[in-house]
Amino acid sequence: MGLGNGFQERVTHWLADCFGPDIALDKLERVHRFLEEALELAQASGCTHEDAAALADYVFSRPIGDVAQETGGVLVTLAGLAQAHAVNMNLAGDSELARNQSRVGEIRAKRANKREDSPLPQ
């Protein structure tokens, strides 16, 4: 189901086990959840709502990028952010995946309450 092996493969299997393969590979669902987590990380790192909104306006005023190249950009900048905050991103990822695996019922219930016409989780 997933590409490669290691962490990405483990996450793919967890998503499929938790939500089923259709939701696990739903591109719009995945991008909404990624953006939510990215914004939460930005907020936790000191980014203001105003800066986030200004950056969103800037990004959406530019041409659409290539998913593979932008994925690489996310990984490079995430590694830099993690280093600046003295966070081991590999350990943080493993820890969050383990935490999610222990909360499948809670995560499924949260998703069940999601409006179908909205990217918002509730």
Biopython code that builds the backbone (N, CA, C, O; Angstrom):
import numpy as np
from Bio.PDB.StructureBuilder import StructureBuilder

atoms = [
    (1, "MET", "N", (0.823, -1.196, 0.000)),
    (1, "MET", "CA", (0.000, 0.000, 0.000)),
    (1, "MET", "C", (0.861, 1.252, 0.000)),
    (1, "MET", "O", (0.634, 2.149, -0.812)),
    (2, "GLY", "N", (1.847, 1.337, 0.891)),
    (2, "GLY", "CA", (2.678, 2.521, 0.970)),
    (2, "GLY", "C", (3.921, 2.398, 0.117)),
    (2, "GLY", "O", (4.241, 1.317, -0.376)),
    (3, "LEU", "N", (4.615, 3.499, -0.054)),
    (3, "LEU", "CA", (5.866, 3.511, -0.788)),
    (3, "LEU", "C", (7.011, 3.390, 0.198)),
    (3, "LEU", "O", (6.909, 3.845, 1.337)),
    (4, "GLY", "N", (8.086, 2.788, -0.232)),
    (4, "GLY", "CA", (9.255, 2.695, 0.629)),
    (4, "GLY", "C", (9.015, 1.762, 1.797)),
    (4, "GLY", "O", (8.177, 0.863, 1.740)),
    (5, "ASN", "N", (9.761, 1.995, 2.845)),
    (5, "ASN", "CA", (9.608, 1.189, 4.055)),
    (5, "ASN", "C", (9.897, 2.068, 5.263)),
    (5, "ASN", "O", (10.079, 3.277, 5.121)),
    (6, "GLY", "N", (9.940, 1.494, 6.401)),
    (6, "GLY", "CA", (10.236, 2.261, 7.598)),
    (6, "GLY", "C", (9.036, 3.039, 8.100)),
    (6, "GLY", "O", (7.909, 2.543, 8.089)),
    (7, "PHE", "N", (9.286, 4.252, 8.539)),
    (7, "PHE", "CA", (8.262, 5.058, 9.191)),
    (7, "PHE", "C", (7.056, 5.316, 8.283)),
    (7, "PHE", "O", (5.915, 5.164, 8.719)),
    (8, "GLN", "N", (7.293, 5.699, 7.042)),
    (8, "GLN", "CA", (6.191, 5.988, 6.120)),
    (8, "GLN", "C", (5.299, 4.769, 5.953)),
    (8, "GLN", "O", (4.074, 4.894, 5.946)),
    (9, "GLU", "N", (5.894, 3.605, 5.820)),
    (9, "GLU", "CA", (5.128, 2.377, 5.667)),
    (9, "GLU", "C", (4.330, 2.073, 6.936)),
    (9, "GLU", "O", (3.176, 1.652, 6.855)),
    (10, "ARG", "N", (4.931, 2.281, 8.099)),
    (10, "ARG", "CA", (4.230, 2.018, 9.362)),
    (10, "ARG", "C", (3.038, 2.959, 9.519)),
    (10, "ARG", "O", (1.973, 2.544, 9.977)),
    (11, "VAL", "N", (3.214, 4.209, 9.143)),
    (11, "VAL", "CA", (2.109, 5.172, 9.210)),
    (11, "VAL", "C", (1.001, 4.765, 8.242)),
    (11, "VAL", "O", (-0.179, 4.821, 8.591)),
    (12, "THR", "N", (1.369, 4.361, 7.042)),
    (12, "THR", "CA", (0.379, 3.947, 6.053)),
    (12, "THR", "C", (-0.443, 2.769, 6.568)),
    (12, "THR", "O", (-1.664, 2.744, 6.413)),
    (13, "HIS", "N", (0.221, 1.803, 7.174)),
    (13, "HIS", "CA", (-0.498, 0.654, 7.726)),
    (13, "HIS", "C", (-1.408, 1.075, 8.881)),
    (13, "HIS", "O", (-2.533, 0.588, 8.986)),
    (14, "TRP", "N", (-0.936, 1.968, 9.742)),
    (14, "TRP", "CA", (-1.770, 2.436, 10.845)),
    (14, "TRP", "C", (-3.000, 3.175, 10.309)),
    (14, "TRP", "O", (-4.113, 2.950, 10.784)),
    (15, "LEU", "N", (-2.805, 4.047, 9.329)),
    (15, "LEU", "CA", (-3.943, 4.772, 8.753)),
    (15, "LEU", "C", (-4.974, 3.803, 8.175)),
    (15, "LEU", "O", (-6.175, 3.967, 8.389)),
    (16, "ALA", "N", (-4.502, 2.802, 7.449)),
    (16, "ALA", "CA", (-5.424, 1.826, 6.854)),
    (16, "ALA", "C", (-6.142, 1.023, 7.930)),
    (16, "ALA", "O", (-7.336, 0.747, 7.807)),
    (17, "ASP", "N", (-5.423, 0.648, 8.983)),
    (17, "ASP", "CA", (-6.052, -0.096, 10.083)),
    (17, "ASP", "C", (-7.077, 0.760, 10.817)),
    (17, "ASP", "O", (-8.133, 0.273, 11.220)),
    (18, "CYS", "N", (-6.759, 2.028, 10.984)),
    (18, "CYS", "CA", (-7.628, 2.924, 11.751)),
    (18, "CYS", "C", (-8.851, 3.365, 10.940)),
    (18, "CYS", "O", (-9.967, 3.370, 11.459)),
    (19, "PHE", "N", (-8.649, 3.734, 9.676)),
    (19, "PHE", "CA", (-9.712, 4.354, 8.892)),
    (19, "PHE", "C", (-10.154, 3.562, 7.666)),
    (19, "PHE", "O", (-11.174, 3.882, 7.056)),
    (20, "GLY", "N", (-9.398, 2.539, 7.306)),
    (20, "GLY", "CA", (-9.648, 1.821, 6.060)),
    (20, "GLY", "C", (-8.790, 2.389, 4.946)),
    (20, "GLY", "O", (-8.360, 3.540, 5.024)),
    (21, "PRO", "N", (-8.534, 1.599, 3.909)),
    (21, "PRO", "CA", (-7.612, 2.025, 2.858)),
    (21, "PRO", "C", (-8.092, 3.234, 2.050)),
    (21, "PRO", "O", (-7.267, 4.019, 1.583)),
    (22, "ASP", "N", (-9.385, 3.399, 1.880)),
    (22, "ASP", "CA", (-9.867, 4.537, 1.096)),
    (22, "ASP", "C", (-9.528, 5.863, 1.764)),
    (22, "ASP", "O", (-9.025, 6.778, 1.112)),
    (23, "ILE", "N", (-9.796, 5.966, 3.043)),
    (23, "ILE", "CA", (-9.494, 7.203, 3.767)),
    (23, "ILE", "C", (-7.987, 7.357, 3.954)),
    (23, "ILE", "O", (-7.461, 8.468, 3.902)),
    (24, "ALA", "N", (-7.297, 6.237, 4.171)),
    (24, "ALA", "CA", (-5.843, 6.289, 4.350)),
    (24, "ALA", "C", (-5.151, 6.913, 3.145)),
    (24, "ALA", "O", (-4.138, 7.596, 3.298)),
    (25, "LEU", "N", (-5.685, 6.686, 1.954)),
    (25, "LEU", "CA", (-5.051, 7.182, 0.725)),
    (25, "LEU", "C", (-5.819, 8.327, 0.074)),
    (25, "LEU", "O", (-5.505, 8.715, -1.051)),
    (26, "ASP", "N", (-6.820, 8.875, 0.762)),
    (26, "ASP", "CA", (-7.577, 10.004, 0.225)),
    (26, "ASP", "C", (-6.698, 11.253, 0.253)),
    (26, "ASP", "O", (-6.344, 11.742, 1.326)),
    (27, "LYS", "N", (-6.353, 11.759, -0.905)),
    (27, "LYS", "CA", (-5.396, 12.872, -1.000)),
    (27, "LYS", "C", (-5.895, 14.130, -0.293)),
    (27, "LYS", "O", (-5.126, 14.801, 0.395)),
    (28, "LEU", "N", (-7.170, 14.450, -0.459)),
    (28, "LEU", "CA", (-7.705, 15.661, 0.180)),
    (28, "LEU", "C", (-7.739, 15.512, 1.699)),
    (28, "LEU", "O", (-7.398, 16.448, 2.421)),
    (29, "GLU", "N", (-8.145, 14.352, 2.182)),
    (29, "GLU", "CA", (-8.152, 14.093, 3.628)),
    (29, "GLU", "C", (-6.738, 14.207, 4.193)),
    (29, "GLU", "O", (-6.533, 14.827, 5.237)),
    (30, "ARG", "N", (-5.768, 13.613, 3.510)),
    (30, "ARG", "CA", (-4.384, 13.629, 3.991)),
    (30, "ARG", "C", (-3.833, 15.045, 4.004)),
    (30, "ARG", "O", (-3.138, 15.422, 4.947)),
    (31, "VAL", "N", (-4.130, 15.853, 2.963)),
    (31, "VAL", "CA", (-3.593, 17.212, 2.933)),
    (31, "VAL", "C", (-4.235, 18.078, 4.017)),
    (31, "VAL", "O", (-3.565, 18.930, 4.601)),
    (32, "HIS", "N", (-5.514, 17.871, 4.289)),
    (32, "HIS", "CA", (-6.159, 18.639, 5.362)),
    (32, "HIS", "C", (-5.564, 18.296, 6.723)),
    (32, "HIS", "O", (-5.322, 19.183, 7.542)),
    (33, "ARG", "N", (-5.329, 17.010, 6.961)),
    (33, "ARG", "CA", (-4.742, 16.615, 8.247)),
    (33, "ARG", "C", (-3.301, 17.112, 8.354)),
    (33, "ARG", "O", (-2.866, 17.524, 9.429)),
    (34, "PHE", "N", (-2.551, 17.075, 7.232)),
    (34, "PHE", "CA", (-1.183, 17.591, 7.246)),
    (34, "PHE", "C", (-1.179, 19.086, 7.559)),
    (34, "PHE", "O", (-0.410, 19.542, 8.405)),
    (35, "LEU", "N", (-2.028, 19.843, 6.884)),
    (35, "LEU", "CA", (-2.065, 21.288, 7.107)),
    (35, "LEU", "C", (-2.447, 21.610, 8.545)),
    (35, "LEU", "O", (-1.874, 22.513, 9.155)),
    (36, "GLU", "N", (-3.408, 20.877, 9.085)),
    (36, "GLU", "CA", (-3.796, 21.082, 10.483)),
    (36, "GLU", "C", (-2.589, 20.878, 11.411)),
    (36, "GLU", "O", (-2.320, 21.707, 12.281)),
    (37, "GLU", "N", (-1.876, 19.776, 11.217)),
    (37, "GLU", "CA", (-0.705, 19.497, 12.068)),
    (37, "GLU", "C", (0.406, 20.507, 11.845)),
    (37, "GLU", "O", (1.068, 20.918, 12.798)),
    (38, "ALA", "N", (0.621, 20.915, 10.587)),
    (38, "ALA", "CA", (1.657, 21.910, 10.296)),
    (38, "ALA", "C", (1.338, 23.240, 10.981)),
    (38, "ALA", "O", (2.226, 23.895, 11.527)),
    (39, "LEU", "N", (0.074, 23.627, 10.946)),
    (39, "LEU", "CA", (-0.326, 24.873, 11.614)),
    (39, "LEU", "C", (-0.184, 24.761, 13.133)),
    (39, "LEU", "O", (0.214, 25.721, 13.792)),
    (40, "GLU", "N", (-0.509, 23.593, 13.687)),
    (40, "GLU", "CA", (-0.334, 23.394, 15.129)),
    (40, "GLU", "C", (1.145, 23.462, 15.511)),
    (40, "GLU", "O", (1.488, 24.020, 16.554)),
    (41, "LEU", "N", (2.021, 22.901, 14.679)),
    (41, "LEU", "CA", (3.457, 22.995, 14.935)),
    (41, "LEU", "C", (3.925, 24.445, 14.824)),
    (41, "LEU", "O", (4.708, 24.911, 15.652)),
    (42, "ALA", "N", (3.451, 25.150, 13.812)),
    (42, "ALA", "CA", (3.819, 26.560, 13.660)),
    (42, "ALA", "C", (3.367, 27.366, 14.876)),
    (42, "ALA", "O", (4.127, 28.185, 15.393)),
    (43, "GLN", "N", (2.145, 27.141, 15.330)),
    (43, "GLN", "CA", (1.620, 27.842, 16.504)),
    (43, "GLN", "C", (2.462, 27.529, 17.735)),
    (43, "GLN", "O", (2.827, 28.429, 18.491)),
    (44, "ALA", "N", (2.770, 26.241, 17.933)),
    (44, "ALA", "CA", (3.566, 25.838, 19.092)),
    (44, "ALA", "C", (4.980, 26.421, 19.041)),
    (44, "ALA", "O", (5.634, 26.582, 20.071)),
    (45, "SER", "N", (5.442, 26.735, 17.824)),
    (45, "SER", "CA", (6.788, 27.278, 17.649)),
    (45, "SER", "C", (6.827, 28.795, 17.677)),
    (45, "SER", "O", (7.885, 29.393, 17.482)),
    (46, "GLY", "N", (5.686, 29.423, 17.916)),
    (46, "GLY", "CA", (5.656, 30.871, 18.073)),
    (46, "GLY", "C", (5.119, 31.654, 16.894)),
    (46, "GLY", "O", (5.139, 32.885, 16.922)),
    (47, "CYS", "N", (4.642, 30.987, 15.862)),
    (47, "CYS", "CA", (4.080, 31.683, 14.706)),
    (47, "CYS", "C", (2.720, 32.271, 15.084)),
    (47, "CYS", "O", (1.915, 31.618, 15.747)),
    (48, "THR", "N", (2.481, 33.482, 14.665)),
    (48, "THR", "CA", (1.196, 34.120, 14.945)),
    (48, "THR", "C", (0.177, 33.792, 13.849)),
    (48, "THR", "O", (0.541, 33.376, 12.749)),
    (49, "HIS", "N", (-1.090, 33.985, 14.170)),
    (49, "HIS", "CA", (-2.162, 33.811, 13.189)),
    (49, "HIS", "C", (-1.938, 34.750, 12.014)),
    (49, "HIS", "O", (-2.130, 34.360, 10.862)),
    (50, "GLU", "N", (-1.536, 35.976, 12.294)),
    (50, "GLU", "CA", (-1.314, 36.963, 11.249)),
    (50, "GLU", "C", (-0.208, 36.521, 10.296)),
    (50, "GLU", "O", (-0.353, 36.640, 9.079)),
    (51, "ASP", "N", (0.904, 36.007, 10.848)),
    (51, "ASP", "CA", (1.995, 35.535, 9.993)),
    (51, "ASP", "C", (1.553, 34.325, 9.172)),
    (51, "ASP", "O", (1.886, 34.227, 7.991)),
    (52, "ALA", "N", (0.809, 33.403, 9.783)),
    (52, "ALA", "CA", (0.331, 32.223, 9.063)),
    (52, "ALA", "C", (-0.593, 32.631, 7.919)),
    (52, "ALA", "O", (-0.492, 32.096, 6.815)),
    (53, "ALA", "N", (-1.491, 33.577, 8.183)),
    (53, "ALA", "CA", (-2.414, 34.036, 7.145)),
    (53, "ALA", "C", (-1.656, 34.738, 6.019)),
    (53, "ALA", "O", (-1.967, 34.537, 4.845)),
    (54, "ALA", "N", (-0.670, 35.556, 6.366)),
    (54, "ALA", "CA", (0.128, 36.249, 5.347)),
    (54, "ALA", "C", (0.906, 35.247, 4.496)),
    (54, "ALA", "O", (0.995, 35.404, 3.278)),
    (55, "LEU", "N", (1.465, 34.224, 5.131)),
    (55, "LEU", "CA", (2.191, 33.204, 4.383)),
    (55, "LEU", "C", (1.252, 32.393, 3.491)),
    (55, "LEU", "O", (1.620, 32.033, 2.373)),
    (56, "ALA", "N", (0.039, 32.100, 3.976)),
    (56, "ALA", "CA", (-0.942, 31.386, 3.146)),
    (56, "ALA", "C", (-1.292, 32.214, 1.915)),
    (56, "ALA", "O", (-1.352, 31.676, 0.810)),
    (57, "ASP", "N", (-1.520, 33.498, 2.087)),
    (57, "ASP", "CA", (-1.817, 34.375, 0.948)),
    (57, "ASP", "C", (-0.656, 34.384, -0.039)),
    (57, "ASP", "O", (-0.875, 34.333, -1.250)),
    (58, "TYR", "N", (0.576, 34.449, 0.463)),
    (58, "TYR", "CA", (1.760, 34.458, -0.388)),
    (58, "TYR", "C", (1.870, 33.163, -1.187)),
    (58, "TYR", "O", (2.064, 33.199, -2.402)),
    (59, "VAL", "N", (1.746, 32.022, -0.515)),
    (59, "VAL", "CA", (1.883, 30.723, -1.181)),
    (59, "VAL", "C", (0.812, 30.550, -2.251)),
    (59, "VAL", "O", (1.118, 30.112, -3.360)),
    (60, "PHE", "N", (-0.435, 30.886, -1.939)),
    (60, "PHE", "CA", (-1.518, 30.682, -2.887)),
    (60, "PHE", "C", (-1.532, 31.713, -4.015)),
    (60, "PHE", "O", (-2.324, 31.591, -4.950)),
    (61, "SER", "N", (-0.670, 32.725, -3.942)),
    (61, "SER", "CA", (-0.542, 33.688, -5.041)),
    (61, "SER", "C", (0.504, 33.227, -6.058)),
    (61, "SER", "O", (0.674, 33.854, -7.104)),
    (62, "ARG", "N", (1.196, 32.141, -5.757)),
    (62, "ARG", "CA", (2.275, 31.639, -6.612)),
    (62, "ARG", "C", (1.813, 30.409, -7.398)),
    (62, "ARG", "O", (0.785, 29.812, -7.080)),
    (63, "PRO", "N", (2.584, 30.037, -8.427)),
    (63, "PRO", "CA", (2.235, 28.824, -9.185)),
    (63, "PRO", "C", (2.272, 27.581, -8.294)),
    (63, "PRO", "O", (3.019, 27.526, -7.317)),
    (64, "ILE", "N", (1.458, 26.590, -8.644)),
    (64, "ILE", "CA", (1.402, 25.334, -7.904)),
    (64, "ILE", "C", (2.692, 24.558, -8.133)),
    (64, "ILE", "O", (3.162, 24.446, -9.265)),
    (65, "GLY", "N", (3.260, 24.028, -7.068)),
    (65, "GLY", "CA", (4.502, 23.279, -7.152)),
    (65, "GLY", "C", (4.282, 21.808, -7.433)),
    (65, "GLY", "O", (3.152, 21.353, -7.609)),
    (66, "ASP", "N", (5.390, 21.064, -7.473)),
    (66, "ASP", "CA", (5.395, 19.621, -7.688)),
    (66, "ASP", "C", (5.340, 18.921, -6.331)),
    (66, "ASP", "O", (6.114, 19.250, -5.432)),
    (67, "VAL", "N", (4.430, 17.956, -6.179)),
    (67, "VAL", "CA", (4.229, 17.304, -4.878)),
    (67, "VAL", "C", (5.517, 16.663, -4.365)),
    (67, "VAL", "O", (5.844, 16.814, -3.187)),
    (68, "ALA", "N", (6.244, 15.963, -5.205)),
    (68, "ALA", "CA", (7.478, 15.303, -4.742)),
    (68, "ALA", "C", (8.513, 16.329, -4.280)),
    (68, "ALA", "O", (9.137, 16.151, -3.234)),
    (69, "GLN", "N", (8.697, 17.395, -5.051)),
    (69, "GLN", "CA", (9.672, 18.420, -4.666)),
    (69, "GLN", "C", (9.238, 19.146, -3.398)),
    (69, "GLN", "O", (10.065, 19.416, -2.528)),
    (70, "GLU", "N", (7.964, 19.462, -3.285)),
    (70, "GLU", "CA", (7.470, 20.149, -2.096)),
    (70, "GLU", "C", (7.535, 19.243, -0.867)),
    (70, "GLU", "O", (7.757, 19.728, 0.243)),
    (71, "THR", "N", (7.345, 17.928, -1.049)),
    (71, "THR", "CA", (7.514, 16.985, 0.054)),
    (71, "THR", "C", (8.941, 17.039, 0.561)),
    (71, "THR", "O", (9.172, 17.063, 1.770)),
    (72, "GLY", "N", (9.902, 17.059, -0.354)),
    (72, "GLY", "CA", (11.300, 17.202, 0.043)),
    (72, "GLY", "C", (11.539, 18.499, 0.796)),
    (72, "GLY", "O", (12.266, 18.523, 1.790)),
    (73, "GLY", "N", (10.928, 19.576, 0.323)),
    (73, "GLY", "CA", (11.065, 20.861, 1.006)),
    (73, "GLY", "C", (10.518, 20.828, 2.420)),
    (73, "GLY", "O", (11.110, 21.393, 3.339)),
    (74, "VAL", "N", (9.374, 20.156, 2.588)),
    (74, "VAL", "CA", (8.791, 20.011, 3.925)),
    (74, "VAL", "C", (9.751, 19.259, 4.841)),
    (74, "VAL", "O", (9.972, 19.665, 5.982)),
    (75, "LEU", "N", (10.319, 18.165, 4.343)),
    (75, "LEU", "CA", (11.232, 17.365, 5.171)),
    (75, "LEU", "C", (12.478, 18.150, 5.554)),
    (75, "LEU", "O", (12.927, 18.081, 6.698)),
    (76, "VAL", "N", (13.043, 18.899, 4.600)),
    (76, "VAL", "CA", (14.244, 19.683, 4.887)),
    (76, "VAL", "C", (13.942, 20.778, 5.913)),
    (76, "VAL", "O", (14.702, 20.966, 6.862)),
    (77, "THR", "N", (12.836, 21.496, 5.722)),
    (77, "THR", "CA", (12.526, 22.575, 6.660)),
    (77, "THR", "C", (12.070, 22.034, 8.011)),
    (77, "THR", "O", (12.326, 22.661, 9.039)),
    (78, "LEU", "N", (11.397, 20.878, 8.030)),
    (78, "LEU", "CA", (11.031, 20.255, 9.301)),
    (78, "LEU", "C", (12.277, 19.857, 10.080)),
    (78, "LEU", "O", (12.344, 20.058, 11.293)),
    (79, "ALA", "N", (13.261, 19.295, 9.391)),
    (79, "ALA", "CA", (14.511, 18.920, 10.064)),
    (79, "ALA", "C", (15.191, 20.156, 10.653)),
    (79, "ALA", "O", (15.710, 20.110, 11.768)),
    (80, "GLY", "N", (15.187, 21.242, 9.915)),
    (80, "GLY", "CA", (15.773, 22.477, 10.431)),
    (80, "GLY", "C", (15.013, 23.030, 11.625)),
    (80, "GLY", "O", (15.623, 23.481, 12.595)),
    (81, "LEU", "N", (13.686, 23.000, 11.563)),
    (81, "LEU", "CA", (12.868, 23.467, 12.685)),
    (81, "LEU", "C", (13.077, 22.587, 13.908)),
    (81, "LEU", "O", (13.218, 23.087, 15.024)),
    (82, "ALA", "N", (13.098, 21.280, 13.694)),
    (82, "ALA", "CA", (13.315, 20.354, 14.814)),
    (82, "ALA", "C", (14.667, 20.608, 15.457)),
    (82, "ALA", "O", (14.780, 20.610, 16.683)),
    (83, "GLN", "N", (15.682, 20.820, 14.652)),
    (83, "GLN", "CA", (17.025, 21.096, 15.181)),
    (83, "GLN", "C", (17.023, 22.391, 15.993)),
    (83, "GLN", "O", (17.613, 22.452, 17.072)),
    (84, "ALA", "N", (16.364, 23.416, 15.479)),
    (84, "ALA", "CA", (16.310, 24.703, 16.188)),
    (84, "ALA", "C", (15.628, 24.580, 17.545)),
    (84, "ALA", "O", (15.942, 25.325, 18.474)),
    (85, "HIS", "N", (14.689, 23.633, 17.658)),
    (85, "HIS", "CA", (13.970, 23.413, 18.913)),
    (85, "HIS", "C", (14.535, 22.243, 19.725)),
    (85, "HIS", "O", (13.953, 21.838, 20.731)),
    (86, "ALA", "N", (15.667, 21.708, 19.279)),
    (86, "ALA", "CA", (16.327, 20.582, 19.957)),
    (86, "ALA", "C", (15.384, 19.376, 20.097)),
    (86, "ALA", "O", (15.313, 18.750, 21.154)),
    (87, "VAL", "N", (14.665, 19.067, 19.016)),
    (87, "VAL", "CA", (13.755, 17.931, 18.962)),
    (87, "VAL", "C", (14.311, 16.915, 17.971)),
    (87, "VAL", "O", (14.666, 17.271, 16.848)),
    (88, "ASN", "N", (14.388, 15.661, 18.380)),
    (88, "ASN", "CA", (14.762, 14.596, 17.460)),
    (88, "ASN", "C", (13.498, 14.215, 16.700)),
    (88, "ASN", "O", (12.603, 13.580, 17.258)),
    (89, "MET", "N", (13.422, 14.600, 15.430)),
    (89, "MET", "CA", (12.180, 14.404, 14.684)),
    (89, "MET", "C", (11.865, 12.928, 14.477)),
    (89, "MET", "O", (10.691, 12.569, 14.391)),
    (90, "ASN", "N", (12.855, 12.074, 14.396)),
    (90, "ASN", "CA", (12.592, 10.643, 14.251)),
    (90, "ASN", "C", (11.956, 10.080, 15.515)),
    (90, "ASN", "O", (10.987, 9.324, 15.442)),
    (91, "LEU", "N", (12.497, 10.444, 16.671)),
    (91, "LEU", "CA", (11.907, 9.987, 17.932)),
    (91, "LEU", "C", (10.519, 10.585, 18.133)),
    (91, "LEU", "O", (9.608, 9.908, 18.609)),
    (92, "ALA", "N", (10.360, 11.859, 17.767)),
    (92, "ALA", "CA", (9.043, 12.503, 17.896)),
    (92, "ALA", "C", (8.009, 11.798, 17.025)),
    (92, "ALA", "O", (6.873, 11.601, 17.456)),
    (93, "GLY", "N", (8.383, 11.421, 15.821)),
    (93, "GLY", "CA", (7.471, 10.709, 14.934)),
    (93, "GLY", "C", (7.096, 9.341, 15.478)),
    (93, "GLY", "O", (5.925, 8.962, 15.478)),
    (94, "ASP", "N", (8.105, 8.598, 15.944)),
    (94, "ASP", "CA", (7.833, 7.280, 16.525)),
    (94, "ASP", "C", (6.925, 7.394, 17.744)),
    (94, "ASP", "O", (6.018, 6.582, 17.927)),
    (95, "SER", "N", (7.171, 8.401, 18.576)),
    (95, "SER", "CA", (6.377, 8.604, 19.781)),
    (95, "SER", "C", (4.925, 8.941, 19.435)),
    (95, "SER", "O", (3.996, 8.424, 20.056)),
    (96, "GLU", "N", (4.738, 9.806, 18.447)),
    (96, "GLU", "CA", (3.368, 10.200, 18.064)),
    (96, "GLU", "C", (2.624, 9.042, 17.414)),
    (96, "GLU", "O", (1.427, 8.870, 17.646)),
    (97, "LEU", "N", (3.311, 8.249, 16.609)),
    (97, "LEU", "CA", (2.662, 7.088, 16.007)),
    (97, "LEU", "C", (2.225, 6.102, 17.089)),
    (97, "LEU", "O", (1.115, 5.573, 17.031)),
    (98, "ALA", "N", (3.079, 5.853, 18.068)),
    (98, "ALA", "CA", (2.727, 4.951, 19.177)),
    (98, "ALA", "C", (1.545, 5.511, 19.968)),
    (98, "ALA", "O", (0.652, 4.762, 20.364)),
    (99, "ARG", "N", (1.539, 6.818, 20.197)),
    (99, "ARG", "CA", (0.429, 7.458, 20.916)),
    (99, "ARG", "C", (-0.866, 7.286, 20.133)),
    (99, "ARG", "O", (-1.904, 6.962, 20.710)),
    (100, "ASN", "N", (-0.809, 7.504, 18.819)),
    (100, "ASN", "CA", (-2.005, 7.348, 17.983)),
    (100, "ASN", "C", (-2.492, 5.907, 17.959)),
    (100, "ASN", "O", (-3.698, 5.660, 17.972)),
    (101, "GLN", "N", (-1.570, 4.956, 17.924)),
    (101, "GLN", "CA", (-1.955, 3.546, 17.911)),
    (101, "GLN", "C", (-2.695, 3.158, 19.192)),
    (101, "GLN", "O", (-3.489, 2.218, 19.191)),
    (102, "SER", "N", (-2.436, 3.877, 20.273)),
    (102, "SER", "CA", (-3.113, 3.586, 21.539)),
    (102, "SER", "C", (-4.448, 4.318, 21.664)),
    (102, "SER", "O", (-5.169, 4.115, 22.641)),
    (103, "ARG", "N", (-4.792, 5.173, 20.682)),
    (103, "ARG", "CA", (-6.004, 5.993, 20.759)),
    (103, "ARG", "C", (-6.916, 5.798, 19.553)),
    (103, "ARG", "O", (-7.642, 6.720, 19.183)),
    (104, "VAL", "N", (-6.895, 4.634, 18.939)),
    (104, "VAL", "CA", (-7.652, 4.408, 17.705)),
    (104, "VAL", "C", (-9.130, 4.727, 17.888)),
    (104, "VAL", "O", (-9.724, 5.392, 17.039)),
    (105, "GLY", "N", (-9.734, 4.266, 18.976)),
    (105, "GLY", "CA", (-11.152, 4.529, 19.202)),
    (105, "GLY", "C", (-11.463, 6.012, 19.285)),
    (105, "GLY", "O", (-12.431, 6.482, 18.687)),
    (106, "GLU", "N", (-10.662, 6.735, 20.009)),
    (106, "GLU", "CA", (-10.846, 8.188, 20.156)),
    (106, "GLU", "C", (-10.674, 8.899, 18.810)),
    (106, "GLU", "O", (-11.440, 9.807, 18.487)),
    (107, "ILE", "N", (-9.688, 8.495, 18.039)),
    (107, "ILE", "CA", (-9.432, 9.118, 16.734)),
    (107, "ILE", "C", (-10.562, 8.816, 15.761)),
    (107, "ILE", "O", (-10.983, 9.695, 15.009)),
    (108, "ARG", "N", (-11.050, 7.595, 15.767)),
    (108, "ARG", "CA", (-12.185, 7.236, 14.900)),
    (108, "ARG", "C", (-13.429, 8.034, 15.277)),
    (108, "ARG", "O", (-14.158, 8.500, 14.401)),
    (109, "ALA", "N", (-13.671, 8.191, 16.564)),
    (109, "ALA", "CA", (-14.845, 8.949, 17.024)),
    (109, "ALA", "C", (-14.745, 10.410, 16.595)),
    (109, "ALA", "O", (-15.739, 11.008, 16.183)),
    (110, "LYS", "N", (-13.552, 10.982, 16.692)),
    (110, "LYS", "CA", (-13.357, 12.374, 16.277)),
    (110, "LYS", "C", (-13.651, 12.518, 14.787)),
    (110, "LYS", "O", (-14.313, 13.470, 14.371)),
    (111, "ARG", "N", (-13.164, 11.583, 13.990)),
    (111, "ARG", "CA", (-13.393, 11.652, 12.551)),
    (111, "ARG", "C", (-14.871, 11.429, 12.219)),
    (111, "ARG", "O", (-15.385, 12.026, 11.274)),
    (112, "ALA", "N", (-15.553, 10.584, 12.979)),
    (112, "ALA", "CA", (-16.971, 10.311, 12.736)),
    (112, "ALA", "C", (-17.813, 11.566, 12.923)),
    (112, "ALA", "O", (-18.883, 11.683, 12.325)),
    (113, "ASN", "N", (-17.351, 12.501, 13.737)),
    (113, "ASN", "CA", (-18.078, 13.747, 13.981)),
    (113, "ASN", "C", (-17.732, 14.840, 12.976)),
    (113, "ASN", "O", (-18.299, 15.931, 13.023)),
    (114, "LYS", "N", (-16.802, 14.549, 12.068)),
    (114, "LYS", "CA", (-16.360, 15.533, 11.076)),
    (114, "LYS", "C", (-17.456, 15.773, 10.044)),
    (114, "LYS", "O", (-18.090, 14.834, 9.562)),
    (115, "ARG", "N", (-17.665, 17.023, 9.718)),
    (115, "ARG", "CA", (-18.607, 17.362, 8.653)),
    (115, "ARG", "C", (-18.006, 16.955, 7.319)),
    (115, "ARG", "O", (-16.825, 17.198, 7.070)),
    (116, "GLU", "N", (-18.793, 16.349, 6.472)),
    (116, "GLU", "CA", (-18.296, 15.869, 5.171)),
    (116, "GLU", "C", (-17.943, 17.009, 4.228)),
    (116, "GLU", "O", (-17.127, 16.827, 3.325)),
    (117, "ASP", "N", (-18.542, 18.181, 4.420)),
    (117, "ASP", "CA", (-18.298, 19.306, 3.512)),
    (117, "ASP", "C", (-17.294, 20.296, 4.059)),
    (117, "ASP", "O", (-17.269, 21.450, 3.633)),
    (118, "SER", "N", (-16.452, 19.859, 5.009)),
    (118, "SER", "CA", (-15.527, 20.762, 5.650)),
    (118, "SER", "C", (-14.187, 20.068, 5.910)),
    (118, "SER", "O", (-14.154, 18.877, 6.216)),
    (119, "PRO", "N", (-13.077, 20.816, 5.787)),
    (119, "PRO", "CA", (-11.788, 20.243, 6.142)),
    (119, "PRO", "C", (-11.546, 20.209, 7.649)),
    (119, "PRO", "O", (-10.574, 19.615, 8.116)),
    (120, "LEU", "N", (-12.431, 20.848, 8.399)),
    (120, "LEU", "CA", (-12.257, 20.926, 9.845)),
    (120, "LEU", "C", (-12.562, 19.583, 10.491)),
    (120, "LEU", "O", (-13.481, 18.882, 10.066)),
    (121, "PRO", "N", (-11.791, 19.219, 11.523)),
    (121, "PRO", "CA", (-11.994, 17.919, 12.148)),
    (121, "PRO", "C", (-13.313, 17.776, 12.878)),
    (121, "PRO", "O", (-13.784, 16.654, 13.062)),
    (122, "GLN", "N", (-13.923, 18.864, 13.299)),
    (122, "GLN", "CA", (-15.217, 18.780, 13.993)),
    (122, "GLN", "C", (-16.089, 19.935, 13.587)),
    (122, "GLN", "O", (-17.220, 20.050, 14.059)),
]
sb = StructureBuilder()
sb.init_structure("model")
sb.init_model(0)
sb.init_chain("A")
sb.init_seg("    ")
for serial, (resi, resn, name, xyz) in enumerate(atoms, 1):
    if name == "N":
        sb.init_residue(resn, " ", resi, " ")
    sb.init_atom(name, np.array(xyz, "f"), 0.0, 1.0, " ", f" {name:<3s}", serial, name[0])
structure = sb.get_structure()
